[in-house]
Amino acid sequence: MNSFLDRISLQRRILRAVSKRGLPGEKLHSLSREAINRWLVSNQLSNEDEFVRLVVAAADDLMFLTTRSQDQTSNEFQNRLHTLDTLIPAIESLGAIR
């Protein structure tokens, strides 16, 4: 990952996977903490739900990558990027389950 566009692409993949879940309430429109909290309430979801935990973890990692984009060679940056490589397919897989 080396650019703003790469991070946007990752965010879009996550949001598409969440949309595929077909929840009856409000859609998740961004990965900010406020948007996630609103989505949780609207869809009566629990923070303990596996899908929710994955989405929150991915959002946290993306926020870290955004705020530390100038430090791409650090171990923590690389670890979080690797974590996202694992989280996003898991979110996509669970997102397809209705």
SEVEX-974153 format. One record per residue (C-alpha): x, y, z; chain; residue number from 0; residue in three letters. Coordinates in nm, 3 decimals. Layout:
residues N
         X         Y         Z   vexmar   kolkol   zaro
         X         Y         Z        A      NUM    ALA
...
***
This chain:
residues 98
         X         Y         Z   vexmar   kolkol   zaro
     0.000     0.000     0.000        A        0    MET
     0.152     0.325    -0.100        A        1    ASN
    -0.121     0.570    -0.174        A        2    SER
    -0.441     0.736    -0.076        A        3    PHE
    -0.621     0.552    -0.358        A        4    LEU
    -0.514     0.214    -0.219        A        5    ASP
    -0.667     0.300     0.119        A        6    ARG
    -0.988     0.419    -0.047        A        7    ILE
    -1.004     0.094    -0.242        A        8    SER
    -0.973    -0.108     0.080        A        9    LEU
    -1.245     0.099     0.244        A       10    GLN
    -1.476     0.044    -0.053        A       11    ARG
    -1.420    -0.332    -0.039        A       12    ARG
    -1.522    -0.335     0.326        A       13    ILE
    -1.829    -0.118     0.268        A       14    LEU
    -1.939    -0.336    -0.026        A       15    ARG
    -1.905    -0.649     0.189        A       16    ALA
    -2.113    -0.488     0.464        A       17    VAL
    -2.378    -0.387     0.210        A       18    SER
    -2.399    -0.745     0.081        A       19    LYS
    -2.509    -0.853     0.427        A       20    ARG
    -2.848    -0.705     0.340        A       21    GLY
    -2.930    -0.571     0.684        A       22    LEU
    -3.275    -0.410     0.712        A       23    PRO
    -3.163    -0.089     0.883        A       24    GLY
    -2.938     0.191     0.771        A       25    GLU
    -2.641     0.108     0.549        A       26    LYS
    -2.287     0.169     0.666        A       27    LEU
    -2.166     0.473     0.472        A       28    HIS
    -1.817     0.516     0.615        A       29    SER
    -1.579     0.351     0.856        A       30    LEU
    -1.565     0.629     1.112        A       31    SER
    -1.646     0.531     1.470        A       32    ARG
    -1.959     0.749     1.462        A       33    GLU
    -2.087     0.590     1.140        A       34    ALA
    -2.025     0.240     1.275        A       35    ILE
    -2.206     0.319     1.601        A       36    ASN
    -2.504     0.459     1.410        A       37    ARG
    -2.509     0.149     1.186        A       38    TRP
    -2.499    -0.078     1.492        A       39    LEU
    -2.796     0.094     1.653        A       40    VAL
    -2.996     0.113     1.329        A       41    SER
    -2.948    -0.257     1.263        A       42    ASN
    -2.972    -0.366     1.628        A       43    GLN
    -2.630    -0.529     1.613        A       44    LEU
    -2.406    -0.618     1.904        A       45    SER
    -2.040    -0.525     1.941        A       46    ASN
    -1.991    -0.894     2.021        A       47    GLU
    -2.102    -1.009     1.675        A       48    ASP
    -1.811    -1.161     1.480        A       49    GLU
    -1.894    -0.961     1.168        A       50    PHE
    -1.907    -0.636     1.366        A       51    VAL
    -1.578    -0.711     1.541        A       52    ARG
    -1.408    -0.769     1.204        A       53    LEU
    -1.549    -0.446     1.057        A       54    VAL
    -1.439    -0.244     1.362        A       55    VAL
    -1.090    -0.398     1.357        A       56    ALA
    -1.052    -0.324     0.986        A       57    ALA
    -1.174     0.033     1.038        A       58    ALA
    -0.922     0.083     1.319        A       59    ASP
    -0.640    -0.052     1.104        A       60    ASP
    -0.737     0.167     0.810        A       61    LEU
    -0.746     0.473     1.037        A       62    MET
    -0.398     0.388     1.163        A       63    PHE
    -0.269     0.351     0.806        A       64    LEU
    -0.425     0.684     0.714        A       65    THR
    -0.272     0.873     1.005        A       66    THR
     0.068     0.707     0.968        A       67    ARG
     0.093     0.701     0.587        A       68    SER
     0.431     0.876     0.600        A       69    GLN
     0.573     0.593     0.811        A       70    ASP
     0.512     0.301     0.575        A       71    GLN
     0.836     0.124     0.662        A       72    THR
     0.758     0.080     1.032        A       73    SER
     0.686    -0.266     1.167        A       74    ASN
     0.350    -0.160     1.307        A       75    GLU
     0.240    -0.016     0.971        A       76    PHE
     0.338    -0.338     0.793        A       77    GLN
     0.171    -0.554     1.061        A       78    ASN
    -0.157    -0.365     1.031        A       79    ARG
    -0.143    -0.384     0.654        A       80    LEU
    -0.094    -0.760     0.682        A       81    HIS
    -0.385    -0.780     0.929        A       82    THR
    -0.608    -0.600     0.677        A       83    LEU
    -0.507    -0.855     0.415        A       84    ASP
    -0.661    -1.116     0.645        A       85    THR
    -0.958    -0.917     0.777        A       86    LEU
    -1.102    -0.802     0.446        A       87    ILE
    -1.151    -1.151     0.295        A       88    PRO
    -1.307    -1.262     0.626        A       89    ALA
    -1.547    -0.965     0.615        A       90    ILE
    -1.629    -1.038     0.253        A       91    GLU
    -1.696    -1.402     0.337        A       92    SER
    -1.923    -1.321     0.632        A       93    LEU
    -2.085    -1.039     0.437        A       94    GLY
    -2.216    -1.289     0.185        A       95    ALA
    -2.399    -1.479     0.462        A       96    ILE
    -2.753    -1.356     0.513        A       97    ARG
***
